[in-house]
Amino acid sequence: MDHVKEQEIVESFFVNRVKARVNFELSSSKKRYSALSRLCGYPFSIKEKYLIKVSESNFHGIVLLKLLKKYGAGDQCYVISFNDEIDGRYLKLEEAIEKAVGSGFPSLISCIPDKLAYVEGEQSYGPPGRYIIYK
C-alpha cells in the first residue's frame, strides 16, 4: 500500500468532513474496510461536483477504458478496492478495469493524481453506481 498516494487521493476527491477519518481508516489494517465501505452505495464521501455518471446501458470495461483515455488517463493507475487482489496496488489501467468492473466490490481507480479517477460502488440489486471523478 502506498499511504502517501492514498492520502493524495483522499485530499483530492473526498469531502472535507470525512478526509481525516478516511485517511486514518486507510492507514489502519483493522479499519481499512471501513474506509472502503464509504464507496459501497452512491459515493457520498466523494465531492459531487467532480462526479460524472457513467451510462449503465451496454456497459463494458472496454468502453470505460476508452472513456478514461479520452479524459487523459495513462497506462498505469493506483487502486483502492474491497478486492484484496488489487487493493493498494499500482496496476496497468486495463488490468485494473478488468478486475474491478463488474466484480461486485467497491473500487476506486486513480488514473491521474489530483485530476482523474473512476469509482464503482458495491453491486447489490441491479448494476452498481459507476462514476468518473474528474477535476
C-alpha positions in Angstrom: 0.0 0.0 0.0 1.2 3.5 -0.8 -0.2 5.6 2.1 1.1 8.8 0.5 -0.7 8.1 -2.7 -3.9 7.2 -0.8 -3.7 10.5 1.2 -3.3 12.4 -2.1 -6.5 10.7 -3.5 -8.5 11.4 -0.3 -7.3 15.1 -0.3 -8.2 15.5 -4.0 -11.6 13.8 -4.2 -13.2 13.3 -0.8 -15.5 15.8 1.0 -13.8 17.7 3.8 -16.0 16.3 6.6 -14.6 12.8 6.1 -11.0 13.3 4.9 -9.2 12.9 8.3 -11.3 9.8 9.1 -10.8 8.2 5.7 -7.0 8.8 5.9 -6.9 7.2 9.3 -9.0 4.2 8.2 -7.0 3.6 5.1 -3.7 3.6 7.1 -5.1 1.0 9.6 -5.2 -2.6 8.7 -8.1 -3.1 11.1 -10.1 -0.1 9.9 -9.3 -0.2 6.1 -12.6 -1.8 5.2 -14.5 1.0 7.0 -13.0 3.5 4.6 -13.7 1.2 1.6 -17.3 0.8 2.7 -17.8 4.5 2.1 -17.7 3.6 -1.6 -20.4 0.9 -1.4 -23.5 2.9 -2.5 -23.7 6.3 -4.1 -20.3 7.8 -3.3 -21.5 10.4 -0.8 -17.9 10.8 0.5 -16.7 12.0 -2.9 -17.1 15.6 -3.9 -20.3 15.6 -6.0 -19.1 18.5 -8.3 -16.4 16.1 -9.7 -18.7 13.1 -10.4 -19.8 12.2 -13.9 -22.2 9.3 -14.0 -21.3 6.6 -16.4 -24.2 5.3 -18.5 -25.2 1.8 -17.5 -26.7 0.8 -20.8 -24.5 -1.7 -22.6 -21.7 -1.0 -20.1 -18.4 -2.9 -20.7 -14.9 -2.4 -19.4 -13.5 -1.6 -22.8 -16.0 1.3 -23.1 -14.7 2.6 -19.7 -11.1 2.2 -20.8 -11.8 4.3 -23.9 -13.7 6.9 -21.8 -10.9 7.3 -19.3 -8.3 7.5 -22.1 -10.4 10.3 -23.6 -10.1 12.2 -20.3 -6.3 11.8 -20.4 -5.7 8.6 -18.4 -2.3 6.9 -18.9 -1.4 3.2 -18.9 -0.8 3.0 -15.1 -3.1 3.6 -12.1 -3.5 3.0 -8.4 -6.4 1.0 -7.0 -8.2 1.2 -3.6 -10.7 -1.7 -3.5 -12.6 -4.3 -1.4 -11.0 -6.8 -3.8 -7.8 -7.9 -2.0 -6.2 -9.0 -5.2 -6.0 -5.4 -6.5 -6.3 -3.2 -3.3 -3.4 -0.9 -2.6 -1.6 -1.8 -5.9 -0.3 0.0 -8.9 -1.6 -1.8 -12.0 -2.0 -1.3 -15.7 -5.2 0.5 -16.2 -6.6 -2.2 -18.4 -5.9 -4.9 -15.8 -7.5 -2.7 -13.0 -10.6 -2.2 -15.0 -10.8 -5.9 -15.9 -10.6 -6.9 -12.2 -12.7 -4.1 -10.7 -15.5 -3.5 -13.1 -18.4 -5.8 -12.5 -16.7 -7.7 -9.7 -19.4 -6.6 -7.2 -16.7 -5.0 -5.0 -16.5 -1.2 -4.5 -13.3 0.1 -6.0 -11.6 3.5 -6.8 -9.1 3.6 -9.6 -6.9 6.7 -9.6 -5.7 7.5 -13.1 -4.2 10.9 -12.9 -3.2 12.2 -9.4 -5.4 15.1 -8.3 -7.4 15.0 -11.5 -9.0 11.8 -12.8 -10.3 8.6 -11.2 -13.1 6.0 -11.5 -15.3 4.8 -8.7 -17.6 1.8 -8.8 -20.0 1.0 -5.9 -21.0 -2.3 -4.4 -23.3 -4.4 -6.6 -26.5 -5.3 -4.8 -29.7 -5.0 -6.8 -29.1 -4.1 -10.4 -25.8 -2.6 -11.6 -23.6 -0.7 -9.2 -23.1 3.1 -9.3 -20.3 3.9 -11.7 -18.7 7.4 -11.8 -15.8 9.1 -13.4 -14.2 11.6 -11.0 -12.8 14.5 -13.0 -11.4 17.8 -11.8 
